[in-house]
Amino acid sequence: MSKSTQIVLPQSSYLLIFRDIYYIILSMKTINIDKKNDNKKLNTVLLKEFPALSINSIYKALRKKDIRVNDVKVNQNVTLHEGDEVKIFIKDDELFSSVAKADAPLAISTVYEDSNIIIVNKPAEVEVTGDENSLTAMLSNKYGFPVLPCHRLDRNTTGLVIFAKNKASQDILFEKFKNHEIEKHYICQVYGIPKIKHQTLNAFLFKDTKKSRVYISDSCKKGYQTIITEYFVRSSDKQNNTSVLEVILHTGRTHQIRAHLAHIGYPIIGDGKYGSNEINKKFKCKTQNLCSFKIKFKFSTPAGHLNYLNGKEFSILPIGSASSPIDDIPSWAKTLF
């Protein structure tokens, strides 16, 4: 090879080199999973190993794929097993600084409670079920006995969640949700202003569990399930080209609202999976502006010892009523009042 010969690396090689330097700067840490941590969730192990680390830092690292299990990048809170090797690439000031842990104990607002059920207003960035950082675990610790979730919301969706205080109540509510005898109303902020102010949409949804996302089709295909989504335009902002929609689910599929609205051209602002990163950056929004704001009990069949709930509704927004909104409603929803 002559002295004048130059070796030109492909652009991807430079990216790999910079990535390696980036990892070195972050001081990679390795955790070997032993028997006592077998079958535990990733974030449980990390929080135990690094007490100053915040749960938000963990999920940020997962989104960026800065955590590896057995040299495989992970973007979910996976279950670990004895013999696994976990490599993390998180800055030392987040791992060890006491200042970095800004997670104050979450104040969970109770909207309704009786001897059988609890209805709470879930904040964003909290799983309904899971390990000790889940909403279920926090409420169980608060009450001193296991509370039982009756349905779920996505981690970054806020709003009303029903918990049962006993198994009999949970079984009844499971059945009522399955039979669509409990109505859930959502409110969301989308990009764009629908010309049709009230519409019931019919489509088909396929859930890809490997990719942890769903796909929408206007025609029926193999493996797709029917979905029905109803929306009302409650307000619009022509200057910013945004709307606030009330949404009622007539079928309850995974990510139904988020995927269905994106499919018709009105993505939820802040939705990193089905929305637009460009739009999310424009509005400086990191989590989807979606809230389950109202629950209505509409029993058409006997509900045993929970019959007293029939006809009741609970809301954190005064849409359709003369009441005032509670203090901890989403900031973007306050434009309605």
N, C-alpha and C positions, 0 to 999 in steps of 0.2 A: 504493500500500500504506500503510495507516495505521500510526501509531507503535505502536499497541497490538498490531499483528499480529505473531505469532511464527512463525518457521519451525522446524518440528519435523523433524529428520532421522530417517530410519529407523535402527533399531538397527545394521543392517549397515554404515551409513555411519560411525557412531562407531567401529566395529571397524576399518574401513579407515583412519580417521584415526589411531587409536592404533597401528595396525600401522606406518604411515608414520613416526610419531614414534619408534617402537621401532627401525626401521631406521636412522634418523638417529643415534640414540644409539649404535648399534653401529658407526657409521662404515663405511659400505659400501665395499668394495674391489672394483676391477674388474681383471680380467686379460684381455688380448687374446691369443688363441692364435696364435702364429706358426708358421712352417714347421717349426722344430725340435721343436715340441711337437705336431705333427700326428699324429693316430692314437694318442695316449697317453691313459691313463686319468685321470679327474678327480683322484683322490687322489694320483697320481704328480706331477701338475703342482702341486697345492696344497702338497704336502710339500716340493717343490723351491723353490717361491716363498716359503714361510714355514717355514723349518727348525725353528722352535720349536713349530710346530703338531703336535698329536698325532693319530694315526690315529683315536683314539676321538672326538676333537672333530669330526673330519670326518664320521664316521658319525652322530654326534648331530645335526649340522647338516643332514645329509641326511634324517634321520627327521623333523626339524622343518620341512623344506622351506625352509631358510634359504640355499640355494644356487640360483642361476638360471643357465641356459645359454641365451643368446639370448632373455633375458626369460621363459623358461619354467622354472617350478619343477621341480627334479629331486629324486628320493628314492633314486636308485641311482647306483652308481659308473660313470657313462657314459663312453664313448669320445669324446674331443674331436677337432676337426678345425680346420685352419688357417682363420682368419677368425671362429671362434667367439668370443663375448664371455661371460666368466664373471663373475657378480656374487656376492659372498659377504657374508653378514651375520653375522660372528663377532666377538666382543669382542676388542679389541686385546690384552688381557692373555693371551688364548689364542693369538693370532697371533704375538706378538713376545716374550713373556716366556719366558726360559729355564727358569723354574720351572714353567711350564705344561706343558712336555714331560715328563711323568712316565712315559712309556713306556720302561721298561728293556728291554734285549734279552730276548726271550722265551726261557725255558728249555724246550726241547722234550724231553720224556722219550722215550727210545727203549725200547720194550718188547721188541723182537726185531730182530736183524739177522744176515744172512749174506751170501754173495757175490752173491745175486740180488735180495733184497728187504729192505725196512726197514719195520717197523711202529712207528708213533709214537702218542703220546697227544696229540691236538690240543686246545689250550685254546680257550676261547670267544673271540669277536670276531676271529677270523682266518679268512680265506677259504682254501680248499684250493688253488685255482688263481687266477691273476690277475697282478698286477704284482709288483714287488719286495717288497711287504709280505705276500705270500701265503706259505702254508706250503711250497709247492713251491719258491718262490724262496729262502726261508731255508735249506731243506735243501740245495738245489743249491749255495748259497754255502758252506755248511758242509763239504760233501763235495768241492767243487771240480769237479764234473761234474753234468750235468743228471739229476736224479732224476725219475721218471715216475709221476704219480698213477694209481692203478688204480681208484679210485672217489672219491666225494665225500661230505662232510657239510655241512650248512648252516653258515653263518658262526657262529651262536651255539650250535651243537650241539657238545659236546665228545666226546672219545673216540678210538678206534682208527681209524687210516687206514693203508692199505698203499701203499707206494711201491715201484716196481721200479728196479733199478739198470741194466737194459738193456731194449731194445725187445722182445726175444724173450720175456722174463718178463712184461712188461706185456701183450703180446698174449695170452698164455696166461691171465693172470688176468682180463683183460677178458672172455674167452670163458667162464671159470668163473663169474664174476658173472652174466653173461647167462643161463647155464644153471642158475643157482641151486645151484651146487656149492660155494659159499662162504656159510656161514651167519653172519649178523650178529645179535647180541643187543644190545638196548638196555635201559636202565633210565631211568625217568622218575618225576617226582613230579607227581601230578595232584590237582586239587581234587575231592573226593568219594570215596566208598568203594564200589566196585562190589559188588553182592550176589553176583554170580557170580565166583568166585575164579579160574577158569581158563576162557577162552573163545577160540574162533577166529571172527573176524568176517569176513563177506563183504560187500562193497559195491562201489560204482563211483565212479571219480574222474575229474573233468574238470580239465584244466590250462588256466588262462587266462593266457597269456604276457604279454598287455598289462597286466594288473593284478598280475602276479607273485604269483599265489595259485592255490589249487586249491579245488574244490567237491566235496562227497561226496553221493551219492544211494544210497538203498536199492534203487532199481530201475534197470535198464539204460536209458540214454538215448543219443541220437546224440552221438558224440564222447567218450563216457565209457569208461574202461578198468576192467577188473576189478581189485580189490585184495583181498588176504587178510592180515589182521593178527591175530596170536595174542598174548594177554597172560596173565600170571600175577600175582596180587596177592601181593607179597612182604612188605609190612608196611602197617599202617594206623594213623592217629592220629585217634581219635574226637573228641578235644578240638578239634583244628584242622580236622577234616573233610578230611584229606588221605590219600593212599595212595602207596606206591612200587610201581610196576609193572615187571615184566620183560616186554619186548616182542620178539617174533620176527617179522621181515618174511618173508612167503612170496611177496610181490611187492615190487619196489623202485621205487615211484613217488615223484615229488617231493612233499615235505611229507606223506607218507602217514601217519606216526604222529601227527603234530601235528593234522592235519585229521580223521583218523578218530576219535581219542579225543575230540576236541571235539564231533564229530558225535553221539557216543553219550552226551554229557553229562559227560565227565570231561576238561576242558581241562588241558593241561600248564601248571603254574604258571610264570609268567614269559614265556609266549608272547604277544607283542604283536600277532600277526597272527590267530591262531585262538583265542586265549584271552580272558580277561576283564581289562580294564584295572583294574577295581575289585578283583578278586582279586589281581592282580599288585602293586597298590599296598599292599594289606593285608599281603602277605608281603615287601614291599620288594624285589621281584625284577624285574630289568630284562632278563634273558635267559632263554630257556626252560631249565627243569631237565630236560634230555634228554642222555643220554650213551650212546655206542656202546661198551659195556664188554667185549664178547667177540666173537672171530672164530673160526669153526671151518671147517677145510678138509675138505670131504666130497666128494672127487672120485669120480664114478661112471664117468668116462672118462679115458683116458690124459692126463697133464699134461706129457709130455716131460721136460725136465730139472728140472721142479718136482715130480715125483712124490713126492719125499721129504717134501713138506709134507702129503701126504694123511693124515688122521687127527689132525693136530696142532690144538691150539686155544690161543689166547692171550687172557688176560683181565687186567683191572686190578681186578677185584672177585672175592672168593672164593666167589661164589654157585655152588653145586654142586661145590665143591672144599674141601679142608682148608687151602688157602694163606691167607696174610694179605693184606689189601688194600695196594696201594702208597700212598705218601704223598700223591700229588696227585690223589686221587679227589675228585669234587665234594663239598662240605661237606654238602649235603642228603642224599647217599647214605650218609654215615657213620652215620646213625641205624640202619642195618641191622646194625651190628656192635657 
